[in-house]
Amino acid sequence: MGNRIVPIVLVTLLVILQGQLWLGRGGVPTVAELERELAQQKATNEEARRKIEQLSAEVNDLKEGLNMVEERARHELGMVKPNEIYVQIAK
């Protein structure tokens, strides 16, 4: 009888551990769900990073291109600054 108790206890512990692995908190299905959510979050982060880079490039263009915008406005539209006299020499 003593020889039968040890294998029964070991098999019972094995079944409990397997149940926890497959069905318990932190088990295989939970890990798979978390991996799926992680992949989705990484994709979302990559999309946000691309948008941030694009907006950053646009901001830099606007900051650095301000002189170009001013030059075009003066040349094409004849715009002047306040207290400035616009003189155009015709050739």
Backbone atoms as SQL, in Angstrom:
CREATE TABLE atoms (id INTEGER PRIMARY KEY, chain TEXT, resi INTEGER, resn TEXT, atom TEXT, x REAL, y REAL, z REAL);
INSERT INTO atoms VALUES
  (1, 'A', 1, 'MET', 'N', 0.823, -1.195, 0.000),
  (2, 'A', 1, 'MET', 'CA', 0.000, 0.000, 0.000),
  (3, 'A', 1, 'MET', 'C', 0.864, 1.254, 0.000),
  (4, 'A', 2, 'GLY', 'N', 1.963, 1.240, 0.747),
  (5, 'A', 2, 'GLY', 'CA', 2.866, 2.379, 0.814),
  (6, 'A', 2, 'GLY', 'C', 3.504, 2.670, -0.520),
  (7, 'A', 3, 'ASN', 'N', 3.704, 1.642, -1.327),
  (8, 'A', 3, 'ASN', 'CA', 4.310, 1.830, -2.638),
  (9, 'A', 3, 'ASN', 'C', 3.345, 2.473, -3.622),
  (10, 'A', 4, 'ARG', 'N', 2.074, 2.359, -3.399),
  (11, 'A', 4, 'ARG', 'CA', 1.079, 2.933, -4.319),
  (12, 'A', 4, 'ARG', 'C', 0.807, 4.403, -4.025),
  (13, 'A', 5, 'ILE', 'N', 1.028, 4.831, -2.832),
  (14, 'A', 5, 'ILE', 'CA', 0.707, 6.207, -2.450),
  (15, 'A', 5, 'ILE', 'C', 1.650, 7.193, -3.151),
  (16, 'A', 6, 'VAL', 'N', 2.925, 6.906, -3.219),
  (17, 'A', 6, 'VAL', 'CA', 3.892, 7.826, -3.827),
  (18, 'A', 6, 'VAL', 'C', 3.575, 8.073, -5.294),
  (19, 'A', 7, 'PRO', 'N', 3.362, 7.047, -6.130),
  (20, 'A', 7, 'PRO', 'CA', 3.022, 7.336, -7.521),
  (21, 'A', 7, 'PRO', 'C', 1.694, 8.086, -7.668),
  (22, 'A', 8, 'ILE', 'N', 0.727, 7.769, -6.830),
  (23, 'A', 8, 'ILE', 'CA', -0.569, 8.460, -6.901),
  (24, 'A', 8, 'ILE', 'C', -0.383, 9.935, -6.560),
  (25, 'A', 9, 'VAL', 'N', 0.402, 10.238, -5.534),
  (26, 'A', 9, 'VAL', 'CA', 0.659, 11.628, -5.147),
  (27, 'A', 9, 'VAL', 'C', 1.414, 12.349, -6.272),
  (28, 'A', 10, 'LEU', 'N', 2.407, 11.697, -6.847),
  (29, 'A', 10, 'LEU', 'CA', 3.175, 12.314, -7.935),
  (30, 'A', 10, 'LEU', 'C', 2.313, 12.560, -9.174),
  (31, 'A', 11, 'VAL', 'N', 1.468, 11.617, -9.531),
  (32, 'A', 11, 'VAL', 'CA', 0.575, 11.794, -10.677),
  (33, 'A', 11, 'VAL', 'C', -0.412, 12.911, -10.393),
  (34, 'A', 12, 'THR', 'N', -0.917, 12.976, -9.173),
  (35, 'A', 12, 'THR', 'CA', -1.860, 14.036, -8.805),
  (36, 'A', 12, 'THR', 'C', -1.180, 15.402, -8.905),
  (37, 'A', 13, 'LEU', 'N', 0.040, 15.507, -8.397),
  (38, 'A', 13, 'LEU', 'CA', 0.778, 16.771, -8.505),
  (39, 'A', 13, 'LEU', 'C', 1.048, 17.140, -9.962),
  (40, 'A', 14, 'LEU', 'N', 1.377, 16.146, -10.772),
  (41, 'A', 14, 'LEU', 'CA', 1.607, 16.389, -12.196),
  (42, 'A', 14, 'LEU', 'C', 0.350, 16.907, -12.875),
  (43, 'A', 15, 'VAL', 'N', -0.790, 16.320, -12.558),
  (44, 'A', 15, 'VAL', 'CA', -2.068, 16.761, -13.134),
  (45, 'A', 15, 'VAL', 'C', -2.387, 18.183, -12.679),
  (46, 'A', 16, 'ILE', 'N', -2.133, 18.489, -11.430),
  (47, 'A', 16, 'ILE', 'CA', -2.400, 19.848, -10.923),
  (48, 'A', 16, 'ILE', 'C', -1.493, 20.856, -11.628),
  (49, 'A', 17, 'LEU', 'N', -0.214, 20.519, -11.760),
  (50, 'A', 17, 'LEU', 'CA', 0.713, 21.426, -12.435),
  (51, 'A', 17, 'LEU', 'C', 0.361, 21.621, -13.909),
  (52, 'A', 18, 'GLN', 'N', -0.025, 20.566, -14.573),
  (53, 'A', 18, 'GLN', 'CA', -0.436, 20.678, -15.974),
  (54, 'A', 18, 'GLN', 'C', -1.699, 21.522, -16.099),
  (55, 'A', 19, 'GLY', 'N', -2.615, 21.340, -15.164),
  (56, 'A', 19, 'GLY', 'CA', -3.838, 22.158, -15.173),
  (57, 'A', 19, 'GLY', 'C', -3.523, 23.621, -15.008),
  (58, 'A', 20, 'GLN', 'N', -2.595, 23.935, -14.100),
  (59, 'A', 20, 'GLN', 'CA', -2.191, 25.325, -13.919),
  (60, 'A', 20, 'GLN', 'C', -1.498, 25.872, -15.161),
  (61, 'A', 21, 'LEU', 'N', -0.682, 25.046, -15.797),
  (62, 'A', 21, 'LEU', 'CA', 0.029, 25.475, -16.998),
  (63, 'A', 21, 'LEU', 'C', -0.934, 25.794, -18.130),
  (64, 'A', 22, 'TRP', 'N', -1.926, 24.964, -18.337),
  (65, 'A', 22, 'TRP', 'CA', -2.825, 25.128, -19.483),
  (66, 'A', 22, 'TRP', 'C', -4.034, 25.995, -19.183),
  (67, 'A', 23, 'LEU', 'N', -4.507, 25.990, -17.945),
  (68, 'A', 23, 'LEU', 'CA', -5.759, 26.679, -17.654),
  (69, 'A', 23, 'LEU', 'C', -5.629, 27.814, -16.648),
  (70, 'A', 24, 'GLY', 'N', -4.576, 27.849, -15.888),
  (71, 'A', 24, 'GLY', 'CA', -4.445, 28.824, -14.815),
  (72, 'A', 24, 'GLY', 'C', -3.997, 30.189, -15.284),
  (73, 'A', 25, 'ARG', 'N', -3.935, 31.101, -14.306),
  (74, 'A', 25, 'ARG', 'CA', -3.471, 32.451, -14.583),
  (75, 'A', 25, 'ARG', 'C', -1.997, 32.383, -14.973),
  (76, 'A', 26, 'GLY', 'N', -1.627, 33.040, -16.054),
  (77, 'A', 26, 'GLY', 'CA', -0.260, 32.975, -16.545),
  (78, 'A', 26, 'GLY', 'C', 0.017, 31.727, -17.358),
  (79, 'A', 27, 'GLY', 'N', -1.056, 31.012, -17.732),
  (80, 'A', 27, 'GLY', 'CA', -0.899, 29.797, -18.509),
  (81, 'A', 27, 'GLY', 'C', -0.679, 30.101, -19.984),
  (82, 'A', 28, 'VAL', 'N', -0.642, 29.062, -20.758),
  (83, 'A', 28, 'VAL', 'CA', -0.361, 29.176, -22.195),
  (84, 'A', 28, 'VAL', 'C', -1.364, 30.086, -22.919),
  (85, 'A', 29, 'PRO', 'N', -2.679, 29.945, -22.704),
  (86, 'A', 29, 'PRO', 'CA', -3.607, 30.847, -23.419),
  (87, 'A', 29, 'PRO', 'C', -3.415, 32.322, -23.044),
  (88, 'A', 30, 'THR', 'N', -3.132, 32.580, -21.781),
  (89, 'A', 30, 'THR', 'CA', -2.920, 33.961, -21.348),
  (90, 'A', 30, 'THR', 'C', -1.666, 34.540, -21.989),
  (91, 'A', 31, 'VAL', 'N', -0.612, 33.751, -22.029),
  (92, 'A', 31, 'VAL', 'CA', 0.633, 34.207, -22.640),
  (93, 'A', 31, 'VAL', 'C', 0.430, 34.469, -24.132),
  (94, 'A', 32, 'ALA', 'N', -0.304, 33.606, -24.799),
  (95, 'A', 32, 'ALA', 'CA', -0.567, 33.801, -26.227),
  (96, 'A', 32, 'ALA', 'C', -1.353, 35.091, -26.454),
  (97, 'A', 33, 'GLU', 'N', -2.339, 35.359, -25.605),
  (98, 'A', 33, 'GLU', 'CA', -3.130, 36.591, -25.723),
  (99, 'A', 33, 'GLU', 'C', -2.251, 37.819, -25.491),
  (100, 'A', 34, 'LEU', 'N', -1.383, 37.749, -24.496),
  (101, 'A', 34, 'LEU', 'CA', -0.494, 38.873, -24.216),
  (102, 'A', 34, 'LEU', 'C', 0.494, 39.104, -25.361),
  (103, 'A', 35, 'GLU', 'N', 0.965, 38.045, -25.979),
  (104, 'A', 35, 'GLU', 'CA', 1.867, 38.195, -27.129),
  (105, 'A', 35, 'GLU', 'C', 1.144, 38.842, -28.304),
  (106, 'A', 36, 'ARG', 'N', -0.113, 38.483, -28.511),
  (107, 'A', 36, 'ARG', 'CA', -0.898, 39.101, -29.580),
  (108, 'A', 36, 'ARG', 'C', -1.105, 40.594, -29.310),
  (109, 'A', 37, 'GLU', 'N', -1.431, 40.926, -28.056),
  (110, 'A', 37, 'GLU', 'CA', -1.613, 42.331, -27.693),
  (111, 'A', 37, 'GLU', 'C', -0.309, 43.112, -27.842),
  (112, 'A', 38, 'LEU', 'N', 0.807, 42.481, -27.493),
  (113, 'A', 38, 'LEU', 'CA', 2.105, 43.133, -27.629),
  (114, 'A', 38, 'LEU', 'C', 2.426, 43.429, -29.090),
  (115, 'A', 39, 'ALA', 'N', 2.152, 42.476, -29.966),
  (116, 'A', 39, 'ALA', 'CA', 2.398, 42.686, -31.397),
  (117, 'A', 39, 'ALA', 'C', 1.523, 43.819, -31.932),
  (118, 'A', 40, 'GLN', 'N', 0.278, 43.859, -31.487),
  (119, 'A', 40, 'GLN', 'CA', -0.632, 44.920, -31.920),
  (120, 'A', 40, 'GLN', 'C', -0.144, 46.276, -31.412),
  (121, 'A', 41, 'GLN', 'N', 0.320, 46.337, -30.166),
  (122, 'A', 41, 'GLN', 'CA', 0.815, 47.591, -29.604),
  (123, 'A', 41, 'GLN', 'C', 2.080, 48.044, -30.316),
  (124, 'A', 42, 'LYS', 'N', 2.951, 47.111, -30.681),
  (125, 'A', 42, 'LYS', 'CA', 4.158, 47.471, -31.426),
  (126, 'A', 42, 'LYS', 'C', 3.806, 48.068, -32.778),
  (127, 'A', 43, 'ALA', 'N', 2.793, 47.503, -33.449),
  (128, 'A', 43, 'ALA', 'CA', 2.358, 48.046, -34.738),
  (129, 'A', 43, 'ALA', 'C', 1.793, 49.453, -34.556),
  (130, 'A', 44, 'THR', 'N', 1.009, 49.649, -33.507),
  (131, 'A', 44, 'THR', 'CA', 0.449, 50.972, -33.222),
  (132, 'A', 44, 'THR', 'C', 1.561, 51.972, -32.929),
  (133, 'A', 45, 'ASN', 'N', 2.554, 51.547, -32.158),
  (134, 'A', 45, 'ASN', 'CA', 3.676, 52.430, -31.839),
  (135, 'A', 45, 'ASN', 'C', 4.465, 52.795, -33.090),
  (136, 'A', 46, 'GLU', 'N', 4.654, 51.843, -33.978),
  (137, 'A', 46, 'GLU', 'CA', 5.388, 52.111, -35.225),
  (138, 'A', 46, 'GLU', 'C', 4.634, 53.124, -36.083),
  (139, 'A', 47, 'GLU', 'N', 3.327, 52.981, -36.161),
  (140, 'A', 47, 'GLU', 'CA', 2.502, 53.938, -36.918),
  (141, 'A', 47, 'GLU', 'C', 2.606, 55.332, -36.301),
  (142, 'A', 48, 'ALA', 'N', 2.535, 55.399, -34.982),
  (143, 'A', 48, 'ALA', 'CA', 2.653, 56.694, -34.297),
  (144, 'A', 48, 'ALA', 'C', 4.036, 57.297, -34.516),
  (145, 'A', 49, 'ARG', 'N', 5.078, 56.473, -34.501),
  (146, 'A', 49, 'ARG', 'CA', 6.433, 56.967, -34.727),
  (147, 'A', 49, 'ARG', 'C', 6.574, 57.553, -36.127),
  (148, 'A', 50, 'ARG', 'N', 5.969, 56.882, -37.116),
  (149, 'A', 50, 'ARG', 'CA', 6.012, 57.407, -38.490),
  (150, 'A', 50, 'ARG', 'C', 5.298, 58.749, -38.587),
  (151, 'A', 51, 'LYS', 'N', 4.156, 58.874, -37.938),
  (152, 'A', 51, 'LYS', 'CA', 3.419, 60.138, -37.966),
  (153, 'A', 51, 'LYS', 'C', 4.213, 61.246, -37.287),
  (154, 'A', 52, 'ILE', 'N', 4.860, 60.909, -36.165),
  (155, 'A', 52, 'ILE', 'CA', 5.661, 61.902, -35.452),
  (156, 'A', 52, 'ILE', 'C', 6.826, 62.362, -36.317),
  (157, 'A', 53, 'GLU', 'N', 7.489, 61.435, -36.989),
  (158, 'A', 53, 'GLU', 'CA', 8.601, 61.816, -37.871),
  (159, 'A', 53, 'GLU', 'C', 8.121, 62.715, -38.999),
  (160, 'A', 54, 'GLN', 'N', 6.956, 62.393, -39.562),
  (161, 'A', 54, 'GLN', 'CA', 6.419, 63.205, -40.652),
  (162, 'A', 54, 'GLN', 'C', 6.092, 64.615, -40.160),
  (163, 'A', 55, 'LEU', 'N', 5.437, 64.699, -39.004),
  (164, 'A', 55, 'LEU', 'CA', 5.095, 66.015, -38.463),
  (165, 'A', 55, 'LEU', 'C', 6.346, 66.798, -38.085),
  (166, 'A', 56, 'SER', 'N', 7.336, 66.115, -37.552),
  (167, 'A', 56, 'SER', 'CA', 8.592, 66.776, -37.203),
  (168, 'A', 56, 'SER', 'C', 9.272, 67.337, -38.452),
  (169, 'A', 57, 'ALA', 'N', 9.256, 66.566, -39.526),
  (170, 'A', 57, 'ALA', 'CA', 9.837, 67.053, -40.780),
  (171, 'A', 57, 'ALA', 'C', 9.080, 68.268, -41.302),
  (172, 'A', 58, 'GLU', 'N', 7.760, 68.249, -41.194),
  (173, 'A', 58, 'GLU', 'CA', 6.963, 69.399, -41.643),
  (174, 'A', 58, 'GLU', 'C', 7.259, 70.628, -40.800),
  (175, 'A', 59, 'VAL', 'N', 7.399, 70.436, -39.483),
  (176, 'A', 59, 'VAL', 'CA', 7.713, 71.567, -38.601),
  (177, 'A', 59, 'VAL', 'C', 9.072, 72.151, -38.959),
  (178, 'A', 60, 'ASN', 'N', 10.057, 71.281, -39.182),
  (179, 'A', 60, 'ASN', 'CA', 11.389, 71.769, -39.560),
  (180, 'A', 60, 'ASN', 'C', 11.338, 72.511, -40.887),
  (181, 'A', 61, 'ASP', 'N', 10.574, 72.008, -41.844),
  (182, 'A', 61, 'ASP', 'CA', 10.445, 72.699, -43.126),
  (183, 'A', 61, 'ASP', 'C', 9.831, 74.080, -42.940),
  (184, 'A', 62, 'LEU', 'N', 8.830, 74.160, -42.084),
  (185, 'A', 62, 'LEU', 'CA', 8.190, 75.458, -41.851),
  (186, 'A', 62, 'LEU', 'C', 9.127, 76.412, -41.124),
  (187, 'A', 63, 'LYS', 'N', 9.886, 75.890, -40.161),
  (188, 'A', 63, 'LYS', 'CA', 10.813, 76.754, -39.433),
  (189, 'A', 63, 'LYS', 'C', 11.938, 77.231, -40.335),
  (190, 'A', 64, 'GLU', 'N', 12.547, 76.335, -41.073),
  (191, 'A', 64, 'GLU', 'CA', 13.688, 76.687, -41.906),
  (192, 'A', 64, 'GLU', 'C', 13.262, 77.341, -43.209),
  (193, 'A', 65, 'GLY', 'N', 12.074, 77.040, -43.673),
  (194, 'A', 65, 'GLY', 'CA', 11.613, 77.567, -44.946),
  (195, 'A', 65, 'GLY', 'C', 10.891, 78.891, -44.827),
  (196, 'A', 66, 'LEU', 'N', 10.915, 79.515, -43.660),
  (197, 'A', 66, 'LEU', 'CA', 10.201, 80.768, -43.459),
  (198, 'A', 66, 'LEU', 'C', 10.759, 81.867, -44.359),
  (199, 'A', 67, 'ASN', 'N', 12.050, 81.901, -44.527),
  (200, 'A', 67, 'ASN', 'CA', 12.657, 82.908, -45.415),
  (201, 'A', 67, 'ASN', 'C', 12.202, 82.691, -46.855),
  (202, 'A', 68, 'MET', 'N', 12.100, 81.438, -47.258),
  (203, 'A', 68, 'MET', 'CA', 11.654, 81.142, -48.614),
  (204, 'A', 68, 'MET', 'C', 10.203, 81.590, -48.811),
  (205, 'A', 69, 'VAL', 'N', 9.381, 81.344, -47.828),
  (206, 'A', 69, 'VAL', 'CA', 7.975, 81.754, -47.919),
  (207, 'A', 69, 'VAL', 'C', 7.886, 83.276, -48.006),
  (208, 'A', 70, 'GLU', 'N', 8.672, 83.949, -47.185),
  (209, 'A', 70, 'GLU', 'CA', 8.663, 85.413, -47.208),
  (210, 'A', 70, 'GLU', 'C', 9.133, 85.944, -48.557),
  (211, 'A', 71, 'GLU', 'N', 10.168, 85.342, -49.099),
  (212, 'A', 71, 'GLU', 'CA', 10.690, 85.768, -50.388),
  (213, 'A', 71, 'GLU', 'C', 9.654, 85.578, -51.498),
  (214, 'A', 72, 'ARG', 'N', 8.991, 84.432, -51.496),
  (215, 'A', 72, 'ARG', 'CA', 7.965, 84.191, -52.523),
  (216, 'A', 72, 'ARG', 'C', 6.808, 85.164, -52.374),
  (217, 'A', 73, 'ALA', 'N', 6.398, 85.435, -51.137),
  (218, 'A', 73, 'ALA', 'CA', 5.293, 86.369, -50.920),
  (219, 'A', 73, 'ALA', 'C', 5.662, 87.763, -51.408),
  (220, 'A', 74, 'ARG', 'N', 6.889, 88.159, -51.162),
  (221, 'A', 74, 'ARG', 'CA', 7.323, 89.484, -51.620),
  (222, 'A', 74, 'ARG', 'C', 7.404, 89.534, -53.143),
  (223, 'A', 75, 'HIS', 'N', 7.953, 88.523, -53.740),
  (224, 'A', 75, 'HIS', 'CA', 8.173, 88.534, -55.190),
  (225, 'A', 75, 'HIS', 'C', 6.874, 88.344, -55.953),
  (226, 'A', 76, 'GLU', 'N', 6.111, 87.328, -55.593),
  (227, 'A', 76, 'GLU', 'CA', 4.917, 86.983, -56.370),
  (228, 'A', 76, 'GLU', 'C', 3.706, 87.827, -56.005),
  (229, 'A', 77, 'LEU', 'N', 3.585, 88.207, -54.741),
  (230, 'A', 77, 'LEU', 'CA', 2.389, 88.917, -54.302),
  (231, 'A', 77, 'LEU', 'C', 2.633, 90.388, -53.987),
  (232, 'A', 78, 'GLY', 'N', 3.896, 90.787, -54.006),
  (233, 'A', 78, 'GLY', 'CA', 4.204, 92.191, -53.731),
  (234, 'A', 78, 'GLY', 'C', 3.946, 92.574, -52.286),
  (235, 'A', 79, 'MET', 'N', 4.041, 91.625, -51.368),
  (236, 'A', 79, 'MET', 'CA', 3.766, 91.914, -49.961),
  (237, 'A', 79, 'MET', 'C', 4.942, 92.663, -49.341),
  (238, 'A', 80, 'VAL', 'N', 4.639, 93.529, -48.377),
  (239, 'A', 80, 'VAL', 'CA', 5.651, 94.301, -47.666),
  (240, 'A', 80, 'VAL', 'C', 5.404, 94.184, -46.171),
  (241, 'A', 81, 'LYS', 'N', 6.469, 94.440, -45.404),
  (242, 'A', 81, 'LYS', 'CA', 6.353, 94.452, -43.948),
  (243, 'A', 81, 'LYS', 'C', 5.805, 95.803, -43.522),
  (244, 'A', 82, 'PRO', 'N', 5.270, 95.898, -42.318),
  (245, 'A', 82, 'PRO', 'CA', 4.825, 97.218, -41.829),
  (246, 'A', 82, 'PRO', 'C', 6.005, 98.196, -41.780),
  (247, 'A', 83, 'ASN', 'N', 5.737, 99.447, -42.078),
  (248, 'A', 83, 'ASN', 'CA', 6.756, 100.520, -42.091),
  (249, 'A', 83, 'ASN', 'C', 7.870, 100.226, -43.093),
  (250, 'A', 84, 'GLU', 'N', 7.544, 99.579, -44.178),
  (251, 'A', 84, 'GLU', 'CA', 8.517, 99.268, -45.206),
  (252, 'A', 84, 'GLU', 'C', 8.013, 99.829, -46.525),
  (253, 'A', 85, 'ILE', 'N', 8.916, 100.342, -47.310),
  (254, 'A', 85, 'ILE', 'CA', 8.528, 100.885, -48.614),
  (255, 'A', 85, 'ILE', 'C', 8.989, 99.912, -49.681),
  (256, 'A', 86, 'TYR', 'N', 8.052, 99.542, -50.535),
  (257, 'A', 86, 'TYR', 'CA', 8.336, 98.570, -51.586),
  (258, 'A', 86, 'TYR', 'C', 8.718, 99.328, -52.851),
  (259, 'A', 87, 'VAL', 'N', 9.880, 99.006, -53.361),
  (260, 'A', 87, 'VAL', 'CA', 10.354, 99.634, -54.589),
  (261, 'A', 87, 'VAL', 'C', 10.649, 98.526, -55.574),
  (262, 'A', 88, 'GLN', 'N', 10.069, 98.651, -56.784),
  (263, 'A', 88, 'GLN', 'CA', 10.302, 97.650, -57.821),
  (264, 'A', 88, 'GLN', 'C', 10.942, 98.323, -59.004),
  (265, 'A', 89, 'ILE', 'N', 12.036, 97.754, -59.443),
  (266, 'A', 89, 'ILE', 'CA', 12.741, 98.313, -60.589),
  (267, 'A', 89, 'ILE', 'C', 12.422, 97.465, -61.790),
  (268, 'A', 90, 'ALA', 'N', 11.824, 98.075, -62.794),
  (269, 'A', 90, 'ALA', 'CA', 11.448, 97.365, -64.005),
  (270, 'A', 90, 'ALA', 'C', 12.605, 97.385, -64.979),
  (271, 'A', 91, 'LYS', 'N', 12.899, 96.311, -65.637),
  (272, 'A', 91, 'LYS', 'CA', 13.989, 96.252, -66.622),
  (273, 'A', 91, 'LYS', 'C', 13.445, 96.275, -68.007);
